[in-house]
Amino acid sequence: MEIDEIQKLIRYIEENTRADKVSGIDFIDPRNFKSKVQGKQNYVVFGRRGAGKSTLLKTLSSGNNNFTIDVNLEDYKDISFPNIIIKVLTRLFDDSIKGLKKEIGFFPIGKYIKKVKLVRELKKASAELKQKLNIPDNLDEQRKYKTKTKMGGSVKTKNKNGISSIKAAGKYSDLDEKEVSHQWKIDKLNELKTSIDEHKDLISNIALLTKKQVILILDDFYFIPKDIQAYLVDYFHRISKSNDFYLKVGTIKHRTKLYRQSKQSYVGMELNADVYDIDLDYTLDKWNELKRFKRDLLDSAIRASGAKVNVDEILNESAFEQLCIASGGVPRDFLVLFIKCCSTLTSKDNRISVPEVREVAIENYANKKNALEKDSTEQSNLLEGIMFMIRDKVFNDKRTNVFLIENEGLELNDDVKSIVRELIDLRFIHVIDSNTSAAPSDGKRYSAYLLDVSLYTNGRPRNFKEIEPDIKKRRDDIRSAPRIQIQEIKNRIENDQ
């Protein structure tokens, strides 16, 4: 196999693994998610970074059945609430104007006239919303102004006999000024809520005119602060009711809260009632399914690149499985690690080895750390400290890569559970079995986690027992893995506070 062909494949993957709408790699769809997300329903697409959320949502813009507006919420992550509603609304209206101009020409004339009228209404709504951005979210406004009243009369002179004389008549006038004060409260969110009917009508008219379902994609939703997420989707969910308008949200599962409930009411969208979920994550607990998917992903990239590359000539089965483990089931991580391994090949006779895969994964730690600092700003130091605590106990002390955490104790400690889920979302640990026992047995149920390869200290660790995720073959090894106590993690959290 020529090195030039491998370079061609590397170049194609590098150019097409960006997490945006111009990425060129097709969504590999063994679970028929493309058909599902197209349905006339609100959907939230869950997946870790690189799982393919943006690639799946991009398929909504292909074809002629949808009128799609795509908003990446990372652009608005620093905008206060409710200004973020205004920003999304104006983007919705402005992009709808562009879409209508593109889709509807001068003929038929009746449809064109309706388009011109609708575009005018959308421009007006967008301009009014943009004016609100500079207004404080809450304001007690007081205005004072003066009123003037004009007064008048006449004067007649009299002679000494008391008889009026018409010759000495006159008139006068005067102004009386009073200061009047009015005070009222401006609440931007309530003003937006009073406009919901108008906004619903605008969206409805777009759907009627184009004869398409209107889709608002809210990608990278997890960048929005968790405490306002439910309020953001609540506004657009209200617009979608009784309308041919649907929300498609791309986010990370454990960093998302779409629904809040109180005694008085609820806010947001409730799963399996107002919105349905699609979970893209291929976890290591489904090992054989994961390997088939990764091979399909690689074969698809080779076909699309046009490179004459035979994977079996450069990657044996053990190295391929190590790539699957090192990527933690994440498609983009798999492709990135694969091309980095390919970059180490110096001749057509070279093959990628297991230690080389590990070394490349270790080098990729810096990228994962950047994601940790970017996604978990407030907790980044705590997360990294707990991650290294686990690494030291499992990898350094016990010389293995799998550990157990007791399920019931985890469910009873929200802070600890949140940390563990964050480390899963950030791809530093991976679930390989969510319901196992420990050896020797203590009657409790555990989840088994695999330490990410990027946390290894080198690609050829000595006296090291690497447990593969195949739980059928390695069940005894998994049950014998070291246990991480809930209290250990809890103590680190408390010391950080």
C-alpha positions as CSV (number, residue, x, y, z in Angstrom):
1,M,0.0,0.0,0.0
2,E,1.4,3.4,-1.0
3,I,2.0,6.0,1.7
4,D,0.5,8.6,-0.7
5,E,-2.9,6.8,-0.5
6,I,-2.7,6.8,3.3
7,Q,-1.9,10.5,3.2
8,K,-5.0,11.0,1.0
9,L,-7.2,9.3,3.6
10,I,-5.6,11.3,6.5
11,R,-6.2,14.6,4.6
12,Y,-9.9,13.7,4.0
13,I,-10.6,12.7,7.6
14,E,-8.8,15.9,8.9
15,E,-10.9,18.1,6.6
16,N,-14.2,16.4,7.6
17,T,-14.1,15.7,11.3
18,R,-15.0,19.3,12.3
19,A,-18.1,19.5,14.5
20,D,-20.0,21.8,12.2
21,K,-22.5,21.8,9.4
22,V,-19.9,21.9,6.7
23,S,-18.3,18.6,7.9
24,G,-18.3,16.1,5.0
25,I,-18.4,12.7,6.6
26,D,-21.8,11.1,6.4
27,F,-23.7,10.0,9.4
28,I,-23.4,6.2,9.8
29,D,-26.8,5.0,10.8
30,P,-27.2,1.3,11.8
31,R,-29.9,2.3,14.3
32,N,-32.1,4.2,11.8
33,F,-31.8,7.5,13.7
34,K,-31.9,9.6,10.5
35,S,-35.5,8.5,9.9
36,K,-36.4,9.0,13.5
37,V,-35.1,12.6,13.9
38,Q,-37.0,13.6,10.7
39,G,-40.3,12.8,12.4
40,K,-42.9,15.4,13.3
41,Q,-42.0,15.5,16.9
42,N,-39.6,17.4,19.2
43,Y,-36.3,15.4,19.7
44,V,-33.3,15.8,21.9
45,V,-30.2,14.1,20.6
46,F,-27.9,13.0,23.4
47,G,-24.2,12.1,22.9
48,R,-20.7,12.9,24.2
49,R,-18.4,15.2,22.4
50,G,-17.7,13.7,19.0
51,A,-20.6,11.2,19.1
52,G,-22.1,12.6,15.9
53,K,-24.9,14.9,17.2
54,S,-24.1,17.7,14.7
55,T,-23.7,15.3,11.9
56,L,-27.1,13.7,12.6
57,L,-28.8,17.1,12.9
58,K,-27.2,18.2,9.7
59,T,-29.2,15.6,7.8
60,L,-32.4,17.6,8.7
61,S,-31.2,20.3,6.2
62,S,-30.9,17.9,3.3
63,G,-33.8,17.1,1.0
64,N,-36.9,19.3,0.4
65,N,-39.2,18.3,3.3
66,N,-38.0,20.8,6.0
67,F,-37.6,24.5,6.4
68,T,-34.6,24.4,8.8
69,I,-32.9,27.1,11.0
70,D,-29.7,25.9,12.7
71,V,-28.5,27.7,15.8
72,N,-25.3,26.8,17.6
73,L,-25.8,27.8,21.2
74,E,-22.0,27.9,21.9
75,D,-22.2,31.3,20.2
76,Y,-24.6,32.5,22.8
77,K,-23.2,30.9,25.9
78,D,-22.2,34.2,27.6
79,I,-25.5,36.0,26.9
80,S,-27.8,36.6,29.9
81,F,-31.4,35.4,30.2
82,P,-33.8,36.3,28.8
83,N,-31.7,38.1,26.1
84,I,-30.7,34.6,24.9
85,I,-34.3,34.0,23.9
86,I,-34.2,37.3,21.9
87,K,-31.0,36.2,20.2
88,V,-32.4,32.9,19.1
89,L,-35.7,34.5,18.0
90,T,-34.0,37.1,15.9
91,R,-31.8,34.3,14.3
92,L,-34.9,32.3,13.7
93,F,-36.6,35.3,12.0
94,D,-33.6,36.5,10.1
95,D,-32.7,33.1,8.7
96,S,-36.3,32.5,7.8
97,I,-36.3,35.7,5.7
98,K,-33.2,34.3,3.8
99,G,-34.9,30.9,3.4
100,L,-38.1,32.4,2.1
101,K,-36.2,34.6,-0.5
102,K,-34.3,31.5,-1.6
103,E,-37.3,29.2,-1.9
104,I,-40.0,31.4,-3.4
105,G,-39.5,33.3,-6.6
106,F,-41.6,35.8,-8.6
107,F,-44.0,33.1,-9.8
108,P,-46.7,32.2,-9.0
109,I,-47.5,35.9,-8.3
110,G,-50.0,35.2,-5.6
111,K,-47.5,33.2,-3.5
112,Y,-44.8,35.9,-4.2
113,I,-47.1,38.6,-2.8
114,K,-47.7,36.6,0.3
115,K,-44.0,36.1,0.7
116,V,-43.3,39.8,0.5
117,K,-45.9,40.5,3.1
118,L,-44.5,37.8,5.4
119,V,-40.9,38.9,5.0
120,R,-42.0,42.5,5.9
121,E,-43.7,41.1,9.1
122,L,-40.6,39.1,10.0
123,K,-38.3,42.1,9.5
124,K,-40.5,44.2,11.7
125,A,-40.6,41.5,14.5
126,S,-36.8,41.1,14.3
127,A,-36.2,44.8,14.5
128,E,-38.5,45.2,17.6
129,L,-36.7,42.3,19.3
130,K,-33.2,43.7,18.6
131,Q,-34.3,47.0,20.2
132,K,-35.1,45.1,23.4
133,L,-31.6,43.8,23.8
134,N,-30.3,47.1,25.2
135,I,-33.2,47.4,27.7
136,P,-32.5,46.1,31.3
137,D,-34.2,42.8,32.1
138,N,-36.1,44.4,34.9
139,L,-36.7,48.1,35.3
140,D,-38.9,50.4,37.5
141,E,-39.5,53.3,35.1
142,Q,-40.7,56.7,36.3
143,R,-41.6,59.6,34.1
144,K,-42.6,63.1,35.1
145,Y,-44.1,65.7,32.8
146,K,-45.9,69.1,33.1
147,T,-49.4,70.0,32.2
148,K,-50.5,73.5,31.3
149,T,-54.0,74.9,31.6
150,K,-55.0,78.2,29.9
151,M,-57.3,80.5,31.8
152,G,-59.0,83.7,30.5
153,G,-61.7,86.4,31.2
154,S,-62.7,90.0,30.4
155,V,-62.8,93.4,32.2
156,K,-65.3,96.3,31.7
157,T,-64.9,99.8,33.1
158,K,-67.6,101.6,34.9
159,N,-68.3,105.3,35.3
160,K,-69.1,107.0,38.6
161,N,-72.8,106.4,38.2
162,G,-72.3,102.5,38.0
163,I,-73.2,102.4,34.4
164,S,-71.1,100.1,32.2
165,S,-69.3,101.7,29.4
166,I,-68.6,99.7,26.2
167,K,-65.8,102.0,25.4
168,A,-63.5,100.6,28.2
169,A,-63.6,96.8,27.6
170,G,-60.6,94.4,27.7
171,K,-59.5,90.7,28.0
172,Y,-56.7,88.7,29.8
173,S,-55.4,85.1,30.0
174,D,-52.9,83.0,32.1
175,L,-51.2,79.5,32.3
176,D,-51.5,77.2,35.2
177,E,-48.7,74.5,35.4
178,K,-48.9,71.1,37.2
179,E,-46.3,68.3,37.5
180,V,-47.7,64.8,37.0
181,S,-45.7,61.5,37.8
182,H,-46.3,58.0,36.4
183,Q,-44.4,54.9,37.4
184,W,-44.5,51.3,36.0
185,K,-42.4,48.1,36.0
186,I,-40.8,46.8,32.8
187,D,-40.2,43.0,32.8
188,K,-38.6,41.8,29.6
189,L,-39.5,38.2,30.0
190,N,-43.2,38.9,30.5
191,E,-43.1,41.2,27.5
192,L,-41.7,38.3,25.4
193,K,-44.4,36.0,26.8
194,T,-47.1,38.4,25.7
195,S,-45.7,38.1,22.1
196,I,-46.0,34.4,21.9
197,D,-49.2,34.4,19.9
198,E,-47.7,36.8,17.3
199,H,-44.5,34.7,17.0
200,K,-46.6,31.5,16.7
201,D,-48.5,33.1,13.8
202,L,-45.3,34.1,12.0
203,I,-44.0,30.5,12.2
204,S,-47.4,29.1,11.2
205,N,-47.4,31.4,8.1
206,I,-43.9,30.2,7.1
207,A,-45.1,26.5,7.3
208,L,-48.3,27.3,5.3
209,L,-46.5,29.3,2.6
210,T,-43.6,26.8,2.1
211,K,-45.8,23.7,2.8
212,K,-42.9,22.4,5.0
213,Q,-42.4,21.6,8.6
214,V,-40.3,24.4,10.3
215,I,-37.4,23.0,12.3
216,L,-35.3,24.9,14.9
217,I,-32.1,23.1,15.6
218,L,-30.5,24.1,19.0
219,D,-27.1,22.4,18.8
220,D,-24.5,22.4,21.6
221,F,-27.3,23.1,24.0
222,Y,-25.1,22.0,27.0
223,F,-23.1,25.3,26.7
224,I,-26.1,27.1,28.1
225,P,-26.0,27.3,32.0
226,K,-28.0,24.5,33.4
227,D,-30.2,26.7,35.6
228,I,-31.8,28.5,32.6
229,Q,-32.0,25.6,30.1
230,A,-35.6,24.6,30.9
231,Y,-36.7,28.3,30.6
232,L,-35.1,28.6,27.2
233,V,-36.7,25.5,25.7
234,D,-40.0,26.4,27.4
235,Y,-40.4,29.5,25.3
236,F,-39.9,27.8,22.0
237,H,-41.9,24.8,23.1
238,R,-44.9,27.1,23.6
239,I,-44.4,28.4,20.1
240,S,-44.3,24.9,18.7
241,K,-47.7,23.8,20.3
242,S,-50.4,23.4,17.7
243,N,-47.9,24.4,15.0
244,D,-46.0,22.6,12.3
245,F,-42.8,23.7,14.1
246,Y,-40.4,21.3,15.9
247,L,-37.4,21.6,18.1
248,K,-34.3,19.4,17.6
249,V,-31.8,19.7,20.4
250,G,-28.3,18.4,20.4
251,T,-26.6,18.1,23.8
252,I,-24.7,16.0,26.4
253,K,-27.1,14.0,28.6
254,H,-25.8,14.6,32.1
255,R,-25.2,18.3,31.4
256,T,-28.8,19.0,30.4
257,K,-31.9,19.9,32.3
258,L,-34.9,20.4,30.0
259,Y,-37.6,20.3,32.7
260,R,-38.3,21.8,36.0
261,Q,-41.3,21.2,38.2
262,S,-42.7,23.1,41.2
263,K,-45.9,22.9,43.2
264,Q,-47.5,25.6,41.1
265,S,-46.4,24.6,37.6
266,Y,-43.7,23.1,35.4
267,V,-41.3,24.7,33.0
268,G,-39.6,23.2,29.9
269,M,-40.1,19.9,28.1
270,E,-40.6,16.6,29.8
271,L,-39.0,13.5,28.2
272,N,-41.4,11.1,26.6
273,A,-44.2,13.6,26.8
274,D,-43.1,16.9,25.2
275,V,-39.9,15.6,23.7
276,Y,-38.4,12.3,22.8
277,D,-34.7,11.3,23.0
278,I,-32.2,9.8,20.7
279,D,-29.0,8.5,22.4
280,L,-26.0,8.3,20.0
281,D,-23.5,7.0,22.5
282,Y,-21.9,3.6,21.7
283,T,-20.7,2.5,25.1
284,L,-18.1,-0.2,25.7
285,D,-20.6,-2.4,27.5
286,K,-21.9,-3.3,24.0
287,W,-18.5,-4.4,22.7
288,N,-19.4,-6.4,19.6
289,E,-21.9,-3.8,18.4
290,L,-19.4,-1.1,19.0
291,K,-16.7,-2.9,16.9
292,R,-19.0,-3.4,14.0
293,F,-20.0,0.3,14.0
294,K,-16.4,1.5,14.1
295,R,-15.4,-0.7,11.2
296,D,-18.4,0.6,9.2
297,L,-17.3,4.2,10.1
298,L,-13.8,3.5,8.9
299,D,-14.9,1.8,5.7
300,S,-17.2,4.7,4.9
301,A,-14.4,7.3,5.4
302,I,-12.1,5.3,3.1
303,R,-14.8,5.1,0.3
304,A,-15.6,8.8,0.6
305,S,-12.0,9.8,0.4
306,G,-11.3,7.7,-2.7
307,A,-8.1,6.5,-1.1
308,K,-6.9,3.0,-2.1
309,V,-6.4,1.8,1.5
310,N,-6.9,-1.7,2.8
311,V,-7.3,-1.4,6.6
312,D,-6.3,-5.0,7.2
313,E,-2.8,-4.3,5.7
314,I,-2.0,-1.6,8.3
315,L,-4.1,-2.5,11.3
316,N,-4.4,-6.0,12.8
317,E,-7.3,-7.2,15.0
318,S,-5.6,-6.4,18.3
319,A,-4.6,-2.9,17.2
320,F,-8.2,-2.3,15.9
321,E,-9.7,-3.4,19.2
322,Q,-7.2,-1.1,21.1
323,L,-8.4,1.8,18.9
324,C,-12.0,1.0,19.9
325,I,-11.0,0.9,23.6
326,A,-8.9,4.1,23.3
327,S,-11.7,6.0,21.6
328,G,-14.1,5.0,24.4
329,G,-16.8,4.4,21.7
330,V,-16.7,8.0,20.4
331,P,-16.7,8.2,16.6
332,R,-14.6,11.4,16.2
333,D,-12.1,10.2,18.8
334,F,-11.8,6.9,16.9
335,L,-11.1,8.7,13.5
336,V,-8.7,11.2,15.1
337,L,-6.6,8.5,16.8
338,F,-6.7,6.3,13.6
339,I,-5.2,9.1,11.4
340,K,-2.6,10.0,14.1
341,C,-1.5,6.3,14.1
342,C,-1.4,6.3,10.3
343,S,0.9,9.4,10.5
344,T,3.5,7.3,12.2
345,L,3.8,4.9,9.3
346,T,7.0,5.4,7.4
347,S,6.8,2.8,4.7
348,K,4.2,0.6,3.0
349,D,5.4,-2.4,5.0
350,N,4.6,-0.9,8.4
351,R,1.6,-1.9,10.5
352,I,0.1,-0.1,13.5
353,S,0.8,-1.8,16.8
354,V,-1.1,-1.8,20.1
355,P,1.6,0.2,21.9
356,E,1.5,2.8,19.1
357,V,-2.2,3.2,19.6
358,R,-1.7,3.7,23.3
359,E,1.1,6.3,22.8
360,V,-1.1,8.3,20.4
361,A,-4.0,8.1,22.9
362,I,-1.7,9.4,25.7
363,E,-0.6,12.3,23.4
364,N,-4.3,13.1,22.9
365,Y,-4.8,13.8,26.6
366,A,-4.0,17.5,26.1
367,N,-7.0,17.8,23.8
368,K,-9.2,16.1,26.3
369,K,-8.0,18.4,29.1
370,N,-8.8,21.4,26.9
371,A,-12.3,20.1,26.5
372,L,-12.5,19.6,30.3
373,E,-11.4,23.2,31.0
374,K,-13.8,24.6,28.3
375,D,-16.9,22.6,29.3
376,S,-16.5,22.5,33.0
377,T,-14.9,25.8,33.9
378,E,-16.1,25.9,37.5
379,Q,-15.2,22.3,38.4
380,S,-12.2,21.6,36.1
381,N,-9.7,21.5,39.0
382,L,-11.9,19.2,41.1
383,L,-12.6,16.9,38.2
384,E,-9.0,16.6,37.2
385,G,-8.0,16.0,40.9
386,I,-10.6,13.1,41.3
387,M,-9.6,11.7,37.9
388,F,-5.9,11.5,38.9
389,M,-6.9,10.0,42.3
390,I,-8.7,7.2,40.4
391,R,-5.8,6.8,38.0
392,D,-3.3,6.5,40.8
393,K,-5.2,3.9,42.6
394,V,-6.2,1.8,39.6
395,F,-3.3,2.2,37.1
396,N,-0.4,3.0,39.4
397,D,-1.2,0.9,42.5
398,K,-3.3,-2.0,41.2
399,R,-1.7,-2.1,37.7
400,T,-5.0,-2.5,35.8
401,N,-7.5,-0.4,33.9
402,V,-10.9,-1.3,35.3
403,F,-12.5,-0.3,38.7
404,L,-15.9,-0.7,40.4
405,I,-18.2,1.8,42.1
406,E,-21.2,0.6,44.2
407,N,-24.5,1.5,42.5
408,E,-26.7,2.1,45.5
409,G,-24.2,4.4,47.2
410,L,-23.7,6.3,44.0
411,E,-27.5,6.9,43.7
412,L,-27.7,8.2,47.3
413,N,-24.9,10.8,46.7
414,D,-25.9,13.3,44.1
415,D,-22.6,15.2,44.2
416,V,-20.5,12.1,43.7
417,K,-22.9,10.9,40.9
418,S,-22.6,14.2,39.2
419,I,-18.8,14.0,39.2
420,V,-18.8,10.4,37.8
421,R,-21.2,11.4,35.1
422,E,-19.0,14.4,34.2
423,L,-16.0,12.2,33.8
424,I,-18.0,9.8,31.6
425,D,-19.2,12.7,29.4
426,L,-15.6,14.1,29.1
427,R,-14.4,10.6,28.0
428,F,-12.0,10.0,30.9
429,I,-13.8,6.9,32.2
430,H,-16.1,4.5,30.3
431,V,-18.9,2.2,31.5
432,I,-18.3,-1.4,30.5
433,D,-20.9,-3.1,32.8
434,S,-23.7,-1.3,34.7
435,N,-24.7,-4.2,36.9
436,T,-22.1,-6.6,38.2
437,S,-21.1,-8.1,41.5
438,A,-17.7,-7.8,43.2
439,A,-15.3,-10.6,44.1
440,P,-15.3,-11.6,46.9
441,S,-19.1,-10.9,46.9
442,D,-20.6,-8.6,49.5
443,G,-24.2,-8.8,48.2
444,K,-24.0,-5.4,46.5
445,R,-24.3,-4.4,42.9
446,Y,-21.6,-2.4,41.1
447,S,-20.9,-0.6,37.9
448,A,-17.6,-1.4,36.2
449,Y,-15.7,1.5,34.6
450,L,-12.7,1.4,32.3
451,L,-10.0,4.0,32.6
452,D,-9.3,6.0,29.5
453,V,-6.1,5.0,27.7
454,S,-5.1,8.7,27.6
455,L,-4.5,8.4,31.4
456,Y,-1.9,5.6,31.0
457,T,1.7,6.7,31.8
458,N,3.2,5.0,28.7
459,G,2.3,2.7,25.8
460,R,4.1,-0.3,27.2
461,P,3.3,-0.5,30.9
462,R,5.1,-3.2,32.9
463,N,3.3,-5.7,35.2
464,F,0.0,-4.4,33.8
465,K,-3.2,-6.3,33.3
466,E,-5.4,-4.6,30.7
467,I,-8.9,-5.9,30.9
468,E,-10.9,-5.7,27.6
469,P,-14.5,-4.6,27.6
470,D,-15.8,-8.0,26.5
471,I,-17.7,-8.8,29.7
472,K,-18.6,-12.4,28.6
473,K,-14.9,-13.3,28.3
474,R,-13.5,-11.2,31.2
475,R,-16.4,-11.3,33.7
476,D,-14.1,-12.7,36.5
477,D,-11.5,-10.1,35.8
478,I,-14.0,-7.4,36.0
479,R,-15.5,-8.7,39.3
480,S,-12.0,-8.7,40.8
481,A,-11.2,-5.2,39.8
482,P,-10.3,-2.6,42.6
483,R,-13.2,-0.7,44.2
484,I,-13.3,3.1,44.4
485,Q,-15.2,4.0,47.6
486,I,-17.9,6.7,47.5
487,Q,-16.5,8.3,50.6
488,E,-13.1,8.8,48.8
489,I,-14.7,10.9,46.1
490,K,-17.0,12.6,48.6
491,N,-14.0,13.7,50.8
492,R,-12.3,15.3,47.7
493,I,-15.4,17.2,46.9
494,E,-15.7,18.5,50.5
495,N,-12.1,19.5,50.6
496,D,-12.5,21.5,47.4
497,Q,-15.4,23.5,48.8
